[in-house]
Amino acid sequence: MPDTERKDKFVSRRSFLRTGGTLATVALITPVVAACGDSTPNAGAVLTTATANTTPTGTTSAASTTTAAITSSKAVSTTANTTTTRVAPNATTTGNLPFAGRTLTVFVYAGLTETTFREVYAPAFEKLTGARMVLSPGWWDAAAKLQASPDDQPPFDLVETDPIQGYPGIRQGLFQKIDITKIPNARNFAPQILDSTIYRDSWGLPFISSAMTLCWQTELVPEGLKKWSDLFSEGLKGKIMLYNSYYMSLYTFAVAKVEMDGKPGTAKQEIANNLDGVLQFARDKRDWVKYWWPTTADGVNALLQKNVSAGNIHGNGLISPIQSNKPVGFTVPTNDQAYVQLFFVVPKTTKQADLAQAAMDFFASQDIQRAFGAQTGQFSVNIPSIASEVAVKQPVWAKVYPNQPDHFANLSYYPYDLYDKNDDKISKFWNSQVLRKS
């Protein structure tokens, strides 16, 4: 998951979900806007293609020449890499918009995703469909708010989440299965991204974010760093920063441990077979950490202000500083790479499932994926051919996200399944033995 604004509440996500009835009454980032659109279903409607154009000033709008491909699933045919749509007789770009008058409330992670959706995704989706898209930003509070809401008043119609919140949410019955055939554009995603129980079992649409990234302040560490174990050299004791959430930083410790043990590339096996040893290593090395950053922006600022010398970070947070020639450097070491996995799921209680599926299909369209990378220069692209195209135009972006066939072929996530099985144990140890007290 992206970073969290909860600076002093390091609760486990299971305990967070168990107390959802209370926590849902407090908006951690912004108040929730409840979905209130027309719930009348548009039977069989599917949004399969869309185009976003960039104006000279960099703003985005849905292209007036785009075909509004809204039709029944019987009118959709696919090839290996493209989706072809026959336009329904009453679907045009100038009138009879298929979802006009309806509202889709989407829970998104605050920060980069919210900004990208507001600037690129929502305006184009609204123009193409006639629907209104309300963005509700937050972090790990989506499941708690769903638990606390009445069945006839769901707070969201579509939810961006990750395995930390999404896996237990699925088990608790918070989400409904979707009709994968209504998201034909997903077939253009890299097979490794779709190789997920989320997609295989029809729970939703998976996509990726950036990898765990090794960073440093170039004026303080002019020689740079090459591998994760470099963080724990004596020269950096008390000078590094790590993310306060264990899903990233425990993995940082694990990768450093196996490198120091002469077993690089075995971090996931180490967590699976020697979790106690990894936790002990984290406790032993906690004095190297000066700052547990709560958000990517805080971590980047700590580097720029020379409060810390090096650490881990979400790589996408460094794209803008690097482009602005700020004194930061970074690398994504090849050993034990780990990317963030995200996915969209549909709440069980929403009456807007057809519109939510259309939104997912629109998200997966080639032109929107291209706009995410080429226009913003900071968001992931999940279609390999377009990712390689964006990499040529966005060289800093290309250092953060997979963009070549071998990158996608070797795609690897954080050990979410291991975390899911051991969350209570890890969370208790992490909070009491590793994190510094406020």
Secondary structure as GFF3:
##gff-version 3
##sequence-region A 1 438
A	DSSP	alpha_helix	13	18	.	.	.	ID=ss1
A	DSSP	alpha_helix	20	23	.	.	.	ID=ss2
A	DSSP	beta_strand	46	47	.	.	.	ID=ss3
A	DSSP	beta_strand	52	54	.	.	.	ID=ss4
A	DSSP	beta_strand	60	62	.	.	.	ID=ss5
A	DSSP	beta_strand	70	71	.	.	.	ID=ss6
A	DSSP	three_ten_helix	73	75	.	.	.	ID=ss7
A	DSSP	beta_strand	76	78	.	.	.	ID=ss8
A	DSSP	beta_strand	83	85	.	.	.	ID=ss9
A	DSSP	beta_strand	103	109	.	.	.	ID=ss10
A	DSSP	alpha_helix	112	116	.	.	.	ID=ss11
A	DSSP	pi_helix	117	121	.	.	.	ID=ss12
A	DSSP	alpha_helix	122	129	.	.	.	ID=ss13
A	DSSP	beta_strand	132	138	.	.	.	ID=ss14
A	DSSP	alpha_helix	142	148	.	.	.	ID=ss15
A	DSSP	beta_strand	158	161	.	.	.	ID=ss16
A	DSSP	alpha_helix	163	171	.	.	.	ID=ss17
A	DSSP	beta_strand	175	176	.	.	.	ID=ss18
A	DSSP	three_ten_helix	180	182	.	.	.	ID=ss19
A	DSSP	three_ten_helix	184	188	.	.	.	ID=ss20
A	DSSP	alpha_helix	191	194	.	.	.	ID=ss21
A	DSSP	alpha_helix	197	200	.	.	.	ID=ss22
A	DSSP	beta_strand	204	217	.	.	.	ID=ss23
A	DSSP	three_ten_helix	228	232	.	.	.	ID=ss24
A	DSSP	three_ten_helix	234	236	.	.	.	ID=ss25
A	DSSP	beta_strand	240	243	.	.	.	ID=ss26
A	DSSP	alpha_helix	246	260	.	.	.	ID=ss27
A	DSSP	alpha_helix	267	273	.	.	.	ID=ss28
A	DSSP	alpha_helix	275	284	.	.	.	ID=ss29
A	DSSP	three_ten_helix	286	288	.	.	.	ID=ss30
A	DSSP	beta_strand	289	293	.	.	.	ID=ss31
A	DSSP	alpha_helix	296	304	.	.	.	ID=ss32
A	DSSP	beta_strand	310	314	.	.	.	ID=ss33
A	DSSP	three_ten_helix	315	318	.	.	.	ID=ss34
A	DSSP	alpha_helix	319	323	.	.	.	ID=ss35
A	DSSP	beta_strand	328	331	.	.	.	ID=ss36
A	DSSP	beta_strand	339	347	.	.	.	ID=ss37
A	DSSP	alpha_helix	353	363	.	.	.	ID=ss38
A	DSSP	alpha_helix	366	370	.	.	.	ID=ss39
A	DSSP	pi_helix	371	375	.	.	.	ID=ss40
A	DSSP	alpha_helix	384	393	.	.	.	ID=ss41
A	DSSP	alpha_helix	395	398	.	.	.	ID=ss42
A	DSSP	alpha_helix	405	409	.	.	.	ID=ss43
A	DSSP	alpha_helix	416	429	.	.	.	ID=ss44
A	DSSP	pi_helix	430	434	.	.	.	ID=ss45
###
